[in-house]
Amino acid sequence: MYAIEVKNLGKAYTHKGKKIEAVKGISFKIKKGEIYGLLGPNGAGKSTTINILSGTLLKDSGTVKILGRDPDKDSEYVRNNINVASAYYSLPNALTIYENLKVFAKFYNVKNYKEKVNSLLEMFDLKGIKNKKTSALSTGERTRVSLCKGFINDPKVLLLDECTVGLDPDIAEKTRNIIKDYQKNQGVSILFTSHYMYEVEELCNNISFLSEGKILKTDSAENLKKLIKNFTVEIDFIKTNRMLKNFFKEKGMDVLFMGKNTAIFEISASGDRLYKILNSLFKRGFKIKDLRIKRPTLDDIFIKISRGSVK
């Protein structure tokens, strides 16, 4: 049994008389205990998918199962075993941080709620401002309160939608570590959406690229990066001459950039091609000041998949 099963999910809106398809028949499955990433730019359909899974938005078509149950038929079971944290959800502004979390703890029938709330406040560095009203919080503080809300009932399925938006880099790193530790210790299944490629790569077992409401590709980060066969090499030379351009032409290499003392080119990531090129440069008398190798990132993969350059 999967933690989440989505099949042919569709959702459209009407804006100024025009139909806009936010999600176009997407399908994916999340294993129990897995962190699964939905990765894509703003407007790709990530938040719409999260809202449908959390029950705050009705789907137009397709099927959804949470922990093997249909949320439309077993809403109470699903509600008690799922939670969501999003940078875009608003909490009651008239309440303090502590009061907000108390309300959600009561909603989820959390036993020993005081202990649970205080533990979460400490975990996310909010204890010192627990009596501060939500209306007075910064974006980062609101995001951390939303994360506390998401953890409040120790859910079996956790939906995290852009949950590091507005966080300082050190707090964002700490938050990612909390998510990893929580998943490892609790065995919770997590759907993690973001347009930050690096944090999806750090956290997720499998990743789906979402663009304009469609899933373009699904695989692990490691396998996805193998779709690009070349990496980029940038070399700074102590001194060059016109013969350098002829050298690359002789080797049949496409140079991306040739400056006064710099050359940037692509080369196969497999084999010893780079070693042979460098060895030939040394033998020709070219002296290298610095060398940088840029391996494919998920950003590179996403751009190429979106453009149809790799499949």
Buried (B, 14 or more C-beta within 10 A) or exposed (E): EBBBBBBEBBBBEEEEEEEEBBBBBBBBBBBBBBBBBBBBEEBBBBBBBBBBBBBEBEBBEBEBBBBEBEBEEBEEBBBBBBBBBBBEBEBEEEBBBBBBBBBBBEEBEBEEBEEBBBBBBEBBEBBEBBEBBBEEBEEBBBBBBBBBBBBBBBBBBBBBBBBBBBBEEEBBBBBBEBBBEBBEEBEBBBBBBBBBBEBBBBBBBBBBBBBBBBBBBBBEBEEBBBBBEBBBBBBBBEEBEEEBEEBBEEBEBEBEEBEEEBBBBBBEBEEEBBEEBBEEBEEEEBEEEEEEEEEBBBEBBBEBBBEEEBE
